[in-house]
């Protein structure tokens, strides 16, 4: 028996000597393979860009980076809104919305800790899963966060209508040494696509009585169409039609049409100035029935003094082709101020000056009208 044990010991010693020589160095442990994050550096997060933030507790937030300070990181989540995260609570933050890799430190030789179903759900579902952190909880089966989700999916509001409608009203009544009633009513419709085209039609009517007798009865209707050139939106062509009816003054009853070219001389966000030049034809009716060709020149301007106040003006003149001293001109200046309580309602003040160089003997060349009241824009 002793001989057998000795032989076994000798064989074991000899095998060990051949298997692992005592002078051979111990094999070094294999270096860990580089991770994808080490091989390809992730781009740095930038304000306004999408980021994926991994918190120290394992939660993942996919949002838009709003700003950073030495202590906090501000992000905007599609459901939770703006969030302020302490840097001490953040494990990693990378650019983009790709799922962030979660690397847990492990002791050598220790088995990897399996992820729970809740952790996998948070990592795979993306932004929606982060609602578990701070989203309002369902009450009686209704989740308040549903309204926010529906609002985010809602279609954008439609663009404003190119149409605008205007109504003016000015009334004055006096009962003293005599009885006077005078009023001005006006209306208009404007179709405008900025820097493309504009079509404005306006009607204005003045009426006045003194002790029951009519002293003023004047109607003016005009329609103007402007069309910008695609090659240069500051250049335009225009067409204008006008009707004036004044039975108390036969020389102010006429039908006119003009057309020509225009140019936007001055253009700013709060003001602009447009000049026009063309030609046309006017026909007078009543006691005078005749027509004649005319030149046409005009200037139009508007100025937004403040957010609530504006001044709009225009001036046009139409000299006769055969005699430049025979002309008709009309100038207008209006001031408006928005009233805060009623949308579209404005205070209005204006003056209209019409001058005709040649009138029948005894008639007045100047026709000046001052008005004030209210304007409603729809």
ZANU-996679 format. One record per residue: x, y, z of N, C-alpha, C in turn; residue in three letters. Coordinates in pm, whole numbers, plus 50000, padded with zeros to 5 digits. Each point is the difference from the previous one (the first is absolute). Example, Ala and Ser with C-alpha at 12.3 -4.5 7.8 and 13.67 -1.06 7.14 Angstrom:
BEGIN
513194943150780499115011950000500905012050000Ala 499655010549928500825011950006499235010950073Ser 
***
This chain:
BEGIN
500834987950000499175012150000500855012450000Unk 501075001450082500905011450007500675002249867Unk 500374989049932500655001149871499085006249898Unk 498734996249999499015005349906499785014850020Unk 499885004750126499795014250032501195008049954Unk 501234995150019501215007149960500055001449850Unk 499614989549929500015000549854499025010249948Unk 498845000450061498965009949958500495013950025Unk 500685002150113500505013450031501045004149901Unk 500874990549961501055003149902499425003549866Unk 498964992849956499355002949871499345013650003Unk 499395003150111499305012950011500985011449994Unk 501144998650070501035010550000500585001849862Unk 500244988949932500575000849865499055006649904Unk 498714996850006498985006049910499885014750024Unk 500075003950129499895014350031501185007449948Unk 501194993550005501215006749953499925002649852Unk 499544990349921499865001949854498865009449966Unk 498905000050073498825008249966500265014550026Unk 500695003750108500215014150036501395001450054Unk 500975002949919501385002050048500035011250099Unk 500834998950100500055009950107500575013149952Unk 500845000249896500615012449955499115007949907Unk 498854994649944499115007149904499165010350073Unk 499915012349948499175010450066498534996849989Unk 499245005350098498554997650000499365008049887Unk 498994994049937499325006649888499245012250049Unk 500135011649928499285012450038498544999049963Unk 499125006050082498554999549965499745007449871Unk 499034995149919499675006149870499395013650020Unk 500435009949915499465013750009498575000149952Unk 499155007850065498605000649955499905006249862Unk 499074994849920499805005349865499435014050008Unk 500455009249913499465013750004498525000049969Unk 499285008550071498565001249978499755008949879Unk 498755000249950499635008249886500165014750031Unk 499675003850126500125014050039501445004549999Unk 500984990450036501415003649998500515000749857Unk 499474991649912500484999749862499515012149921Unk 498755004250019499425011349927499545010450101Unk 500765011050020499605010350098498645005949963Unk 499155001750099498675005849977500115015049985Unk 499205006349912500045014749985499555006850129Unk 500565011850024499655007450122498595005849989Unk 499224999450108498655005949996500095015049979Unk 499035005549924499945014449976498615004950036Unk 499925012650042498715006050036499115000349877Unk 498764995350015499074999149889499994986449933Unk 500994991550032500064986749941499394989550090Unk 499734988449943499434989050077501104993250081Unk 499664995950122500954993250087499334988250068Unk 500834990450040499554988850081500755000850132Unk 499245001850108500585001650133499724987350081Unk 501044994050053499874988350086500275004350143Unk 499024997850087500145003950140500714989050079Unk 500495003650117500734990350081499104988750048Unk 498685002750002499084989350044499594990849886Unk 500575002649877499724991249887498945005149907Unk 499255010650038498975005449912500645007249882Unk 499304999949886500495006249878499015010849957Unk 500515011749971499185011249955500485004249862Unk 499104999749904500315004349864499255013149975Unk 500745010849979499395013349994500885009249917Unk 499655012950003500785010449931500755008250103Unk 501285002049977500835007750093499665014849989Unk 499625006050114499625014150004501155008750049Unk 500744995350098501115007850053500734992250108Unk 501165005350041500834993750102500595010550091Unk 500164996350127500745008150096501014991050068Unk 500765005650093500994991950070499364989050083Unk 498755002150044499354990450090498844992649936Unk 499375006049896498764994349946500094998449849Unk 499134991449948499784998149857498515001649975Unk 499645009049907498605002449970499664993749866Unk 498934991850000499544993449877498505001949988Unk 499514997949877498565000849973499524986649947Unk 499124993750078499484986849966498695001649924Unk 499724991649897498775001749921498724998450080Unk 500054992950112498804998150082500085007450133Unk 501175000050062500155005750134500345014849998Unk 500305005349881500345014149993501465002350041Unk 500275012050052501365003650038500364993950136Unk 501174993850004500484993650122501395005650035Unk 500265001550128501315004150048500624988350077Unk 501124994949950500634988250059501315003950068Unk 500194995550122501275002150071501104991749933Unk 501165006149983501104992549940500394988050085Unk 499825001150131500354988850088499094988049978Unk 498835002449938499064989049974500184994149862Unk 500925005549919500194995649863501224990949991Unk 499804988449935501114990849976500705003649869Unk 499235001049890500565003749869498995008449926Unk 500515007849905499155007749909500685000249864Unk 499324994649899500574999249867499045006449901Unk 500545004649888499185006149895499214989349927Unk 498805003649957499174990749925498994993050087Unk 499064993149934498934993150072500184984950000Unk 501204995249962500254985550004500014995350144Unk 499524987850026500024995050138501405000250058Unk 500145005250121501315000850065500404986450057Unk 501274996449979500504987450055500165001250149Unk 499554990350073500085000050146501084990050042Unk 501125005150050501124991550041500095000450151Unk 499814988750063500054999450146501364994850042Unk 500685006750096501304994950048499824986450065Unk 500924990849968499894986550053501344995950057Unk 499934992650105501214994750060500524988449916Unk 501314998550001500614989249921499454986750044Unk 499564992449898499514986650028498564999850042Unk 499375012150021498605000050043499114998649879Unk 498904993350017499064998049890499245012849972Unk 499685002549872499265012149961498614999450059Unk 499585011750051498675000650062498955001649890Unk 499064991049991499005001149892499135012350021Unk 499665006549888499135011850008498574995450027Unk 499345008150077498604997050030499145003649881Unk 498794994749997499075003049891499685014849994Unk 499935006650119499695014450003501145008049939Unk 501244996150027501155007249945500054998549849Unk 499744987749949500014997849856498915008349934Unk 498855000550064498895007749942500375014749989Unk 500645005750103500375014149998501025002749891Unk 500944990749979501065002349901499464998649859Unk 499094990849976499544997149865498905009549954Unk 499155004350091498855007949957500355014549975Unk 501125005050042500425013649969499265010250081Unk 499715012149942499445011150077498724996550073Unk 499144991449938498744997250066500194993350134Unk 501084992050013500204992950125500365009350114Unk 500565011749970500415009150106498825006450071Unk 498814998049947498825005250069499864993750137Unk 500674988450021499934993650131500635008650108Unk 500895009349963500745007650100499135010750066Unk 499505009449916499295011550056498625002349941Unk 499574991649904498715002449936498874998650100Unk 498905007749984498854998750088499404986149991Unk 499604994950113499424986650005498535000249961Unk 499544988649949498594999149960499095001350121Unk 498925007349983498995001850103498674995149945Unk 499404990350064498744994249954500104995249854Unk 501154994349967500174994549865500335010349894Unk 500165012850038500305010549902501395005350029Unk 500864999949902501365004950015500095014349950Unk 500325009750087500105013949954501045002049894Unk 500994991249991501035001549898499494997449859Unk 498804993749988499464997349867499725012949925Unk 499535010450072499705012749934501265006149942Unk 501124998850073501265005449949500424992749875Unk 499824986549999500384992449882499145003749881Unk 498685002050024499125003949890500365013749948Unk 500365009250091500385013649959501254999649914Unk 500944991150033501214999249921499754994749860Unk 498974991549984499694994349870499035008749920Unk 499485010950060499025008249931500625006849879Unk 499205001849895500495006549879500255014750027Unk 500985006149933500275014350021498815008349956Unk 499825011950060498865008449964500085004349854Unk 498875001749934500015004049860500545014249985Unk 500575003449885500525013649979498865010150003Unk 500295012550035498945010050005499405002349861Unk 498725003749998499315002349874500555012449931Unk 500154999649866500475011949930498935011049990Unk 498794997150043498905009649991499895008250129Unk 499685012949983499715008850112498845009149961Unk 499045001650091498835008349975499985011550100Unk 499615011949950500085012250080498655007149999Unk 499585004750117498765007750014500305012450084Unk 499675011949947500165012650072498635006150027Unk 499875006950113498765006850034500315012950075Unk 499505011249949500175013050064498685007649988Unk 499425003850113498695006850000500095012350089Unk 499345010949955499965012450079498605006249988Unk 499445004150114498675006349999500035012350089Unk 499445010949950499965012650074498575005249997Unk 499495003950118498665006150010500155012650082Unk 500315011149934500205012850068499285010749920Unk 500735010249952499365010249918499404993849875Unk 500594989349953499424992149892500264985350029Unk 499354991749924500164985650016500904994749889Unk 501054992950045500944994449904500204985250027Unk 500014992849893500324985750008500994997149889Unk 501154994950036500964995949897500674987150044Unk 500284991849904500674987350031500874995949883Unk 500924991450031500874993749902500024985150029Unk 499734992249899500124985450011500934995449889Unk 500794990150032500954994949901500204985250024Unk 500364993249897500294985650009501014996049896Unk 500634988950024501004995449905500294985350014Unk 500584994549895500454986149999501394999849939Unk 500934993550069501394999649955500464985549993Unk 500524996349884500624986749983501485002549975Unk 500864994550085501425002849987500844987850034Unk 500924996749910501074990550025501295008049995Unk 500695000950113501135009050014501024997949889Unk 500415011149937501025000249895499604991949878Unk 498694997249983499534992949881498915008149931Unk 498885002150070498905007349941499125006150108Unk 499255010549960499075006550091498835005649919Unk 498804997550051498785005249937499175006550109Unk 499815013149990499265007650101498845007349934Unk 498814997950054498805006849953499395007650118Unk 499735013149982499515008450108498805008249955Unk 499075002050093498825008249977499915010150113Unk 499725012649966499925010750100498835009149965Unk 499165002950099498795008049975499855010750109Unk 499865012649956499765011450089498585005149976Unk 499325003550109498645005449989499805010150112Unk 499345011249966499775010450100498715007549969Unk 499245002850106498805008249989500075011350101Unk 499435011749963499905011650089498565004949992Unk 499304999350115498595003850007499174992949894Unk 500314987449979499224991949907500455000749857Unk 500895009049965500485001049863501334993049983Unk 500164992649891501244992749975501085009449949Unk 501125000150070501125008549960501214992149952Unk 500014987150022501124991749954499494986149969Unk 500414994949884499594986649958501074995149903Unk 500974992650052501204996849921500404985550020Unk 500114992849889500384985950003501264998149916Unk 500984992950056501244997149930500314985150013Unk 500154993349887500334985749997501284998349918Unk 500954992650053501254997549927500434985550019Unk 500674994849900500534986350006501375000049934Unk 501014994950074501395000249952500584985950010Unk 500634995749892500684987050000501495002249971Unk 500864994950088501455000649983500554985949986Unk 500904998249905500634987049979501515001949993Unk 500744993150087501455001150004500634991049893Unk 501175004349952500764991849906500824989750079Unk 500034987749950500764989550067501495002949997Unk 500485006149893501435002849989500465010650098Unk 499115009450035500315010550097498705004150068Unk 499724994750120498725002950067499775014850033Unk 501025008349990499795014250026499415007249879Unk 499994993449885499405005649878498634993649980Unk 499015007949959498644994949986499305006949883Unk 498924993749955499085006549910498655001350071Unk 499205009849960498755002550071498885003549903Unk 498794998050047498795004149929499055006150103Unk 499395011349966499135006950095498735004749930Unk 498884997750067498715005049952499365008550109Unk 499275010449961499395009050099498705005849947Unk 499035001250092498715006249970499725010350108Unk 499605012149959499615010350096498625005249961Unk 499125000550098498615004549978499695011050100Unk 499655011949951499705011650084498935008349931Unk 498724996750020498935007049926499915015050029Unk 500545004450115499985014450029501095007549926Unk 500964992849945501095006049924500234991549876Unk 499425004449889500054991849879501424997549952Unk 500915009550025501354998249951500764989250077Unk 499424994850111500654989350076499384986449973Unk 499294998649890499444987049962500814994849882Unk 500734989150026500924995149897500304985150019Unk 500454993849890500494986250001501415000349940Unk 500954993650069501395000649955500654986250005Unk 501014998249917500814987850000501445003749963Unk 500964994750076501425002749976500804987150017Unk 501185000149947500924988750016501435004549974Unk 500964992250048501405003649979500934991650084Unk 501165005750032501054993150075500255007150132Unk 500534992550097500325005750130501314994350052Unk 500545006950101501254995450062499965003150149Unk 500434990250082500065001950145501305007350033Unk 499885013050018501175008550019500674997550134Unk 499204998150104500534998550136499294988250064Unk 500784990850057499424988050059500714996650129Unk 499275000750110500494996350132498924991750069Unk 500374992850109498984992050070498835008350051Unk 500225012850033498925008250056499535011049906Unk 500575001249881499605010949910500364996549857Unk 499215005349906500364998549859499395011449920Unk 500555002049878499605010949912500004994849857Unk 498875001549930499854995049864499605011449908Unk 500685001149887499665009849897499464993149876Unk 499035006449934499384994149880499905010649891Unk 500104995549875499895008949885499294992449888Unk 499005006549939499274993449894499125009749923Unk 498964994749940499085008049919498634993450005Unk 498985007449955498644994750000499025009349933Unk 498744998050036498935007449934498905002950101Unk 499415012249994498925004050089498835005149916Unk 498814995950043498785004849934499115006550105Unk 499635012749979499125007350090498584999849946Unk 499054998450091498594999549958499185009250090Unk 498785002949959499135009450070499745011849907Unk 500225012150050499905011649913501145000649899Unk 501134993550035501154999449911500174985549956Unk 499974997649872500174986549948501155000149900Unk 501164996850050501184999649916501064991150063Unk 500884995149918501104991850048501335004949947Unk 501074996550069501325004749959501064990850060Unk 501104998049925501124991950050500805008050102Unk 500624992550094500735006450109501314992650028Unk 500945007250054501144993950066499604996850143Unk 500744991150062499704996250139501314998750076Unk 500085006350116501164998750088499514999450144Unk 500604991450079499564998750139501164995950088Unk 499815002150130500944995550100499194995150120Unk 500414988750056499294993750113501014996750108Unk 499625001950124500934997050109499244995050123Unk 500684992850084499454995950130501144999150099Unk 499675002550127501015000450106499384994850128Unk 500544989150053499594994750130500775007450108Unk 499365010050061500685008250100500384991450120Unk 499044992550050500234990450108499264987249964Unk 499984990750093499264987649976498515002549986Unk 499495011050060498565002750002499595011849913Unk 500935008249954499655011949924500664999749862Unk 499275005549901500525000249863499475012249926Unk 500765004349901499595010849910500104994849857Unk 498925002249922499944995849861499615012049916Unk 500655001749887499695011549915500164996949853Unk 499415008649916500134998549855499755013549934Unk 500565001449879499795012049920500044996049853Unk 499005004349923500044997549856499525012249924Unk 500505001449877499665011349914499844994949857Unk 499005005749925499714995549864499905012149907Unk 501115004849947499945011249904499504995449863Unk 499295009249933499504997349865501164999449903Unk 499974990449907501054999049899500125012849919Unk 498855005949963500025011949912500345012750075Unk 499705000550130500225012250078500384996050143Unk 501295001050034500464995850131499465008850113Unk 499485011949968499425008550104498614995450040Unk 499434990949924498694994350033500244986550067Unk 499824999550130500314987750072499084998450121Unk 499994987850049499294996550123500994993250092Unk 499975003150129500894993750096499224996850128Unk 500494989950070499384996150127501114995250094Unk 500025005750120500964996050104499234995450123Unk 500534989750064499334994550119501054996250104Unk 499685002550127500874996250111499124994750112Unk 500314987950051499214993850106500904995050112Unk 499515001650121500684995050120499074990150069Unk 500544988950044499204990050072500754995650126Unk 499224996050102500564994650124499144988450046Unk 500634988650025499284988250045499445002150140Unk 498794994850022499404999950133500224986250061Unk 500424999350127500434987150056498884990250028Unk 498795004750024498954991150048499274992549889Unk 499955005549878499264993749890500964997349885Unk 500244987549964500924997049890499505006349870Unk 500905006849929499675006049871499415013950007Unk 499645004850120499375013250013501085010650021Unk 499865011149925501005010650005499345013850005Unk 500705009350062499655014049986500515004949865Unk 499225009049936500355004549865499895015149992Unk 500985006149940499955014249967500605002149862Unk 499375008549919500515001649864499605013249938Unk 500665003149889499695011849921500104996349852Unk 499045004749919500014997849856499915013549930Unk 500945002449911500025012749927499974997049851Unk 498925004449937499864998549855500025013849935Unk 500775001349891500145012949933499864998049850Unk 499135008349938499834999749856500365013849945Unk 500955000449906500545012949955498995008249922Unk 499134993649921499045007349919498594995450036Unk 499205009250052498624997250041499095011049943Unk 498704997449993499085010549952500095012550086Unk 499685011249942500065012850070499104999650123Unk 500565004450113499245000350125500184987850086Unk 500544989349946500244987950079501365000650067Unk 500164991850102501235000050081500934989149950Unk 501255003649982500994990349951500404990050108Unk 500055004550127500444991450110498824992850063Unk 500204987650032499014992050072500754993050114Unk 499985005950118500764994950116499034993950100Unk 500294987850043499144992850094500864994450113Unk 499625002850123500674994950119499034990850073Unk 500464988550043499104990350065500734992950114Unk 499214995050093500524992350114498914990550045Unk 500394988350047499034990250045500674986850032Unk 499334989049960500494986650031500184992149871Unk 500944990650004500244990949889500054985850055Unk 499344990949928500024985850036500624992249886Unk 501064992650029500674991749902499754985350033Unk 499564992749902499654985950018500904991449912Unk 
***
